[in-house]
């Protein structure tokens, strides 16, 4: 059996990581704080702080110009990715809550990237299915309702450009993903992870970032 070489992340080590990553800019920091202050019961849905510079890094790394985000919440991850886009790049943000995404709209405007983000308030599957069927997406970020991860994946993969990426969050499901007795959303994540591992259209790696992050690349 393979031995884990992962170093346990103590609060001190986590703070060290954040200090050695690109720092959040003032608008990003304010949005994080506003989310925790205004929506304390739901703030855990926000992407982890270290994921913002990682997502921005991926956008720049592949030269993404067309991004789709499934699950926007208060707009932290969308903000980070939109800031990394070129001026003519576009991000379609899919969510069902006008209330929660209103925080994001304010931050996007303050950061000067609101013209790069198109927010679509509707079930994400409806939004995805209304998109052109041919490949046109450079990067997709998946961080929404877990029961629909596989349907989202199946709508996104055919629309990815060759070399395009899907980044899926929460693939550890709070560390419970190895529990064979999981049901509901946990079982859906287990099924999603197996589905991704078996999909020959992509190559994927699962990383121990935050609550588990899978990065998949569509084969050429």
C-alpha positions as CSV (number, residue, x, y, z in Angstrom):
1,X,0.0,0.0,0.0
2,X,1.3,3.4,-0.9
3,X,2.5,5.6,1.9
4,X,1.2,9.2,2.1
5,X,4.0,11.8,2.0
6,X,1.5,14.6,2.5
7,X,2.5,16.8,5.4
8,X,-0.3,17.5,7.9
9,X,-1.4,21.1,7.4
10,X,-1.4,22.8,10.8
11,X,-2.7,26.4,11.3
12,X,0.8,27.6,11.3
13,X,1.7,25.8,8.1
14,X,-1.5,27.0,6.4
15,X,-0.6,30.6,7.3
16,X,2.9,30.0,6.0
17,X,1.4,28.8,2.7
18,X,-0.8,31.8,2.3
19,X,2.1,34.1,3.1
20,X,4.1,32.5,0.2
21,X,1.3,32.6,-2.3
22,X,0.3,35.6,-4.2
23,X,-1.7,37.7,-1.7
24,X,-5.4,38.5,-2.2
25,X,-5.9,42.0,-3.5
26,X,-8.0,44.5,-1.5
27,X,-11.2,43.7,-3.4
28,X,-10.7,39.9,-3.0
29,X,-10.0,40.3,0.7
30,X,-13.0,42.5,1.2
31,X,-15.2,40.0,-0.5
32,X,-14.0,37.2,1.7
33,X,-14.6,39.2,4.8
34,X,-18.0,40.4,3.6
35,X,-19.1,36.8,2.9
36,X,-18.1,35.6,6.4
37,X,-19.7,38.6,8.0
38,X,-22.9,38.6,6.0
39,X,-23.5,34.9,5.5
40,X,-21.8,33.1,8.4
41,X,-23.9,30.0,8.1
42,X,-23.0,29.5,4.4
43,X,-19.5,31.1,4.2
44,X,-17.9,27.6,4.1
45,X,-19.2,27.4,0.5
46,X,-16.7,30.0,-0.5
47,X,-13.6,28.6,-2.3
48,X,-10.5,28.4,-0.1
49,X,-8.2,31.4,0.0
50,X,-5.4,29.5,-1.7
51,X,-7.6,28.5,-4.6
52,X,-8.0,32.0,-5.9
53,X,-4.3,32.4,-6.9
54,X,-4.3,28.8,-8.2
55,X,-7.3,29.4,-10.4
56,X,-5.8,32.7,-11.7
57,X,-2.5,30.9,-12.4
58,X,-4.3,28.2,-14.4
59,X,-6.2,30.9,-16.4
60,X,-2.9,32.5,-17.3
61,X,-1.0,29.2,-17.8
62,X,-3.3,28.0,-20.6
63,X,-4.1,31.5,-22.0
64,X,-7.8,31.0,-21.3
65,X,-10.2,33.4,-22.9
66,X,-13.6,31.6,-22.3
67,X,-14.4,30.3,-18.8
68,X,-17.5,28.7,-17.4
69,X,-18.1,28.6,-13.7
70,X,-20.7,26.2,-12.3
71,X,-21.6,27.5,-8.8
72,X,-20.7,31.1,-8.1
73,X,-21.9,31.8,-4.5
74,X,-20.6,35.2,-3.6
75,X,-18.3,35.5,-6.6
76,X,-14.8,35.0,-5.0
77,X,-13.5,32.4,-7.5
78,X,-15.2,34.2,-10.5
79,X,-13.4,37.4,-9.4
80,X,-10.0,35.8,-9.3
81,X,-10.4,34.1,-12.7
82,X,-11.9,37.2,-14.4
83,X,-9.0,39.3,-13.2
84,X,-6.6,36.8,-14.8
85,X,-8.4,37.0,-18.2
86,X,-7.4,39.3,-21.0
87,X,-9.5,42.3,-21.5
88,X,-11.6,40.6,-24.2
89,X,-11.9,37.3,-22.2
90,X,-15.3,36.2,-20.9
91,X,-16.5,34.2,-17.9
92,X,-20.1,32.8,-17.7
93,X,-21.0,32.4,-14.1
94,X,-23.9,29.9,-13.4
95,X,-25.8,30.1,-10.2
96,X,-29.4,30.0,-8.9
97,X,-29.2,32.7,-6.2
98,X,-29.6,36.4,-7.1
99,X,-29.2,37.2,-3.4
100,X,-25.8,35.5,-2.9
101,X,-24.3,36.6,-6.3
102,X,-25.2,40.2,-5.6
103,X,-22.2,40.3,-3.3
104,X,-20.1,39.2,-6.3
105,X,-21.6,41.7,-8.6
106,X,-20.5,44.5,-6.3
107,X,-17.0,43.1,-6.0
108,X,-16.7,42.6,-9.8
109,X,-17.7,46.2,-10.4
110,X,-15.3,47.4,-7.8
111,X,-12.4,45.4,-9.4
112,X,-13.3,46.7,-12.9
113,X,-14.0,43.3,-14.3
114,X,-17.8,43.2,-14.5
115,X,-17.7,43.5,-18.2
116,X,-15.8,40.2,-18.4
117,X,-18.4,38.3,-16.4
118,X,-21.9,37.2,-17.6
119,X,-24.0,36.0,-14.6
120,X,-26.8,33.6,-15.6
121,X,-29.3,33.0,-12.8
122,X,-30.9,29.7,-13.8
123,X,-30.3,25.9,-13.2
124,X,-26.8,25.4,-14.4
125,X,-27.7,22.4,-16.5
126,X,-30.2,24.5,-18.5
127,X,-27.5,27.1,-19.0
128,X,-24.9,24.6,-20.1
129,X,-27.3,22.8,-22.5
130,X,-28.2,26.1,-24.2
131,X,-24.5,26.7,-25.0
132,X,-23.1,25.8,-28.4
133,X,-22.4,22.1,-28.6
134,X,-19.0,22.3,-30.2
135,X,-15.8,22.8,-28.3
136,X,-15.3,26.4,-27.2
137,X,-14.6,26.5,-23.4
138,X,-11.0,26.8,-22.3
139,X,-11.5,26.3,-18.5
140,X,-14.5,25.3,-16.4
141,X,-14.6,25.5,-12.6
142,X,-17.1,23.1,-11.0
143,X,-18.2,24.0,-7.4
144,X,-21.9,23.5,-7.2
145,X,-24.5,20.9,-6.0
146,X,-22.7,17.6,-5.7
147,X,-25.6,15.4,-7.0
148,X,-25.2,17.0,-10.4
149,X,-21.4,16.8,-10.8
150,X,-21.6,14.0,-13.3
151,X,-24.3,15.7,-15.4
152,X,-22.3,18.9,-15.3
153,X,-19.2,17.0,-16.4
154,X,-21.0,15.4,-19.3
155,X,-22.2,18.8,-20.5
156,X,-18.8,20.4,-20.1
157,X,-16.4,17.8,-21.5
158,X,-17.7,17.9,-25.1
159,X,-17.6,21.7,-25.0
160,X,-14.0,21.9,-23.9
161,X,-11.4,22.9,-26.4
162,X,-8.6,20.3,-26.8
163,X,-6.2,21.1,-23.9
164,X,-9.0,22.8,-22.0
165,X,-9.4,22.2,-18.2
166,X,-12.1,21.3,-15.8
167,X,-11.3,22.1,-12.2
168,X,-13.6,20.3,-9.7
169,X,-13.8,21.3,-6.1
170,X,-14.7,19.3,-3.0
171,X,-13.7,15.9,-4.3
172,X,-12.8,14.8,-0.8
173,X,-16.3,15.7,0.5
174,X,-14.9,16.8,3.9
175,X,-12.6,13.8,4.1
176,X,-15.5,11.4,4.1
177,X,-15.1,10.2,0.5
178,X,-13.6,6.9,1.5
179,X,-16.6,6.0,3.6
180,X,-18.4,3.2,1.8
181,X,-21.6,4.0,3.7
182,X,-22.0,7.5,2.3
183,X,-25.3,8.4,0.7
184,X,-26.7,11.5,-1.0
185,X,-24.2,14.1,-1.9
186,X,-21.3,12.1,-0.6
187,X,-22.1,9.1,-2.7
188,X,-22.5,11.4,-5.7
189,X,-18.9,12.7,-5.2
190,X,-17.7,9.1,-4.9
191,X,-19.5,8.3,-8.2
192,X,-18.1,11.4,-9.8
193,X,-14.5,10.6,-8.8
194,X,-14.9,7.1,-10.3
195,X,-16.5,8.6,-13.4
196,X,-13.6,11.0,-14.0
197,X,-11.0,8.4,-13.4
198,X,-12.6,6.2,-16.1
199,X,-13.2,8.9,-18.7
200,X,-10.8,8.4,-21.6
201,X,-11.6,11.8,-23.1
202,X,-9.6,13.5,-20.4
203,X,-6.5,13.0,-18.2
204,X,-7.0,14.0,-14.6
205,X,-5.1,14.4,-11.4
206,X,-6.6,14.6,-7.9
207,X,-4.8,17.0,-5.6
208,X,-4.8,17.5,-1.8
209,X,-5.7,21.2,-2.1
210,X,-8.3,22.4,0.3
211,X,-11.2,19.9,0.3
212,X,-9.7,18.0,-2.7
213,X,-9.3,19.4,-6.1
214,X,-9.4,17.5,-9.4
215,X,-7.8,19.1,-12.5
216,X,-8.7,17.4,-15.7
217,X,-7.4,18.2,-19.2
218,X,-9.3,17.3,-22.4
219,X,-7.1,15.2,-24.7
220,X,-6.3,16.7,-28.1
